[in-house]
Amino acid sequence: MISRMTAHVTTPFGFDTTAADVIDGIDLSGRTAVVTGASSGIGVETARALAVAGASVTLAVRDTSRGDRVAAEISESTGNQEVRVGALDLSDLSTVAAFARSWTGPLDILVNNAGVMAVPELTISPSGHEMQFASNHLGHFALAVGLHDALAAADSARVVSVSSAGHLRSPVVFDDIDYAF
């Protein structure tokens, strides 16, 4: 028999909560984290908050030049010199596999943050799938699977997947996942 969760989960955080508020009082020294899409937006602030808490953070990004600039700024502003950059294009499963193969040691936190939305015209990824679905879903799934051993090697590893309400604008059409017709 499958039981359903009936308790309402509450949190002290709300619409005005910042990443700094969430991480306040948390010590992540000795922990490792990967944040996808960490060269802009929420990814930068997530990586910064993890660095402030003492984690060794890898910014997994498509544009490594931009990633290098962000990593340098985060290191300078937080004093954490354990901020690195890794090349990762979630729409290209070969780079996902390469990133996962290159990872060494345990991984405590994987933040699946990168995302593509509202691609103006049908674009097929290097892996042969519609770009938004490839990046937002297939790439992150392949990354988590590829990093499974590293996550399993960590004590109480966590995978966090960032999402938005944007998916409510259109259903996933499983019979035509890549918009072939």
C-alpha positions in Angstrom: 0.0 0.0 0.0 1.3 3.5 -0.9 0.8 6.1 1.8 0.4 9.7 0.9 2.0 12.5 2.8 -0.7 14.4 4.6 1.3 16.8 6.8 1.7 20.3 5.4 5.3 21.2 5.1 6.1 24.7 6.4 9.1 26.9 6.3 10.2 30.1 7.9 11.1 31.5 4.4 9.0 33.5 2.1 9.0 35.7 -1.0 11.5 38.2 0.5 13.9 35.5 1.7 17.4 35.7 0.2 20.0 33.0 -0.3 22.0 34.6 2.5 18.9 34.2 4.8 18.6 30.5 4.0 22.2 29.7 4.5 22.7 31.8 7.7 24.2 29.7 10.5 25.0 26.7 8.2 28.5 25.4 8.1 29.4 23.6 4.9 33.1 23.4 5.5 34.5 20.3 4.0 31.5 19.8 1.7 31.4 19.9 -2.1 28.8 21.4 -4.3 28.0 21.6 -8.0 25.6 24.3 -9.2 24.5 24.2 -12.9 23.9 27.5 -14.7 26.0 29.3 -12.1 27.2 32.1 -14.4 24.1 34.2 -14.1 21.0 34.8 -12.0 19.9 32.5 -9.3 22.8 30.2 -10.0 25.3 32.8 -9.1 23.6 33.6 -5.8 23.2 30.0 -5.0 26.9 29.4 -5.6 27.8 32.5 -3.6 25.6 31.3 -0.6 27.2 27.9 -0.6 30.7 29.5 -0.8 29.9 31.8 2.1 28.9 28.7 4.1 32.3 27.2 3.4 31.6 24.7 0.7 33.9 23.9 -2.2 31.8 25.0 -5.1 32.0 24.1 -8.8 30.2 26.3 -11.2 29.0 24.0 -14.0 28.5 26.3 -17.0 28.4 26.5 -20.8 30.4 29.7 -21.0 33.6 29.0 -19.0 35.0 32.5 -19.6 31.9 34.0 -18.0 32.1 31.3 -15.3 35.7 32.2 -14.6 34.8 35.8 -14.0 31.9 34.8 -11.7 34.1 32.4 -9.8 36.7 35.1 -9.3 34.1 37.5 -8.1 32.6 35.0 -5.7 36.0 34.0 -4.3 36.9 37.7 -3.8 33.6 38.6 -2.2 33.4 35.6 0.1 37.1 34.8 0.8 36.4 31.2 -0.3 39.2 30.2 -2.7 37.5 26.8 -3.4 35.3 28.1 -6.2 36.0 26.3 -9.5 34.5 26.2 -13.0 33.5 23.1 -15.0 32.4 23.0 -18.6 28.9 21.7 -18.9 26.3 22.1 -21.7 23.2 20.2 -20.5 21.8 20.1 -24.0 24.8 18.1 -25.2 24.8 14.7 -23.4 28.5 14.2 -24.4 29.5 17.2 -22.2 27.3 15.9 -19.4 29.1 12.5 -19.6 32.5 14.2 -19.7 31.7 16.4 -16.7 30.5 13.3 -14.7 33.6 11.3 -15.7 35.9 14.1 -14.7 34.4 14.4 -11.2 36.5 12.9 -8.4 35.6 12.3 -4.8 32.3 12.6 -3.0 29.7 15.2 -4.0 27.5 16.5 -1.1 25.2 18.9 -3.0 24.1 19.0 -6.6 21.9 22.0 -7.5 20.2 21.5 -10.9 19.6 25.1 -11.6 20.4 25.8 -15.3 17.4 26.2 -17.5 16.3 27.3 -21.0 12.9 28.8 -21.5 10.9 30.1 -24.5 13.3 29.2 -27.2 12.0 31.5 -30.0 12.1 28.8 -32.7 12.4 25.0 -32.8 16.0 24.2 -32.0 17.4 20.7 -31.8 20.2 20.1 -29.3 23.5 18.4 -30.2 22.0 15.2 -28.7 19.0 15.4 -31.1 16.3 16.6 -28.8 14.3 19.8 -28.6 16.5 22.3 -26.8 14.4 23.2 -23.8 13.5 19.6 -23.0 17.1 18.5 -23.5 18.6 21.2 -21.2 16.0 21.4 -18.5 15.1 17.7 -18.2 17.3 15.2 -20.0 20.6 16.9 -19.2 19.9 17.3 -15.5 18.7 13.7 -15.3 21.8 12.4 -17.1 24.0 14.6 -14.8 22.4 13.2 -11.6 22.8 9.6 -12.9 26.4 10.3 -14.0 27.3 11.7 -10.6 25.4 8.9 -8.7 28.5 7.3 -7.3 29.9 10.6 -6.1 26.6 11.5 -4.4 26.4 8.0 -2.9 30.0 8.4 -1.5 29.0 11.6 0.4 27.4 11.5 3.8 23.7 12.6 3.3 24.1 14.0 -0.2 21.3 16.2 -1.5 20.1 16.9 -5.0 18.1 20.1 -5.4 16.2 20.8 -8.6 15.2 24.4 -9.2 12.0 25.0 -11.2 9.5 27.6 -12.0 5.8 27.9 -12.7 6.7 28.4 -16.4 5.9 24.7 -17.1 2.2 25.4 -16.4 2.0 27.4 -19.6 2.1 24.2 -21.7 1.9 20.5 -21.0 4.6 18.1 -22.0 3.4 16.3 -25.1 5.0 12.9 -24.6 3.8 11.6 -28.0 5.9 14.4 -29.6 8.6 15.2 -27.1 10.9 16.8 -29.8 8.2 18.6 -31.7 8.6 16.4 -34.8 5.0 17.0 -35.8 
